[in-house]
Amino acid sequence: MSNLRGFLWYWLPVLLWMGIIFSFSSDTHSQQHSGGLFEPLLRWLFPSMSPDTIGHIHHVIRKVGHLTEYAILGLLLWRALHRSKTGLPDWSWPKVGGTLLVVFLYASTDEWHQRYVPGRTPLVSDVFIDTGGAAIGLLVLWIRHLRKMSRPNGK
């Protein structure tokens, strides 16, 4: 029973988040559809903004979304691989590499999946943005680890 509880506690959040990312790869979350939300909002907030600028901001918002969703995936994967029982796990470079490899592979399969979704375009650059998002999440974790280690009692 302990193995099942461990799976549910550590790996179920990873799998659920991967499912959420997969759902974001559908046509309903394509640039054309999200533009129907962001672009009118930007036009309302900034009526004199040019359509090119609005399009650029929409593009940046979408890429920040990639960074964020994959930063969360990276942290969830790190947690599952490390199986930490404390708030701040000890740092492990091999587990960082394993986490980034899994994120890279998942991002690659997500882009490959988009090849078969109408209205979506697979981009190799998105794989690198996604992997970079996970790296940013792990960088934040590493900074927290360094701060913990610099305290006199290590807490």
Steps between C-alpha positions, in 0.01 A plus 500: 500500500791734565606480134152599384492793740847605383389482138187703571690760702799544267411384151127566467554880504760460223263293287208736562713802406617320185133443416429870547791590271371246245156664512663840439628355172149472362355731237290682762825632652659600169627850431191573294269416789704666777522808279123532534554558873825698523481723196159662577611547861820673389305716253261602778783576746719676242278631218785671316726193497585376151379157384865392458578589862187320620605194300849516646370526858264208435795295374708587809210407731473160330875434535495603868218248537731234356775597745262492794327171425832325446661660807219343700553167322873518575437562869243221521740260325785604729277430801400160364856400412635621831210382719586764757342473840613853593411837354844552344668188364873457475629598160585229248646589160423158347134546595507848344628344178238226519226754559609714206530193276145387584368853443685524169358165386148591611520841332621328182209257502261786572623689194484180293139456616420855385602397150174304481277767659325735257585861570822414685856529376780294654810708567843375603551839669208419732682185618793718603271758663326219691828345613622848595189544713587184692859622536373831642283313751796287605721809520258652751512174696882503489510859630273395787736207567804732505325733744415207722858380496636846583304517826698399808276208595416402140127563541 
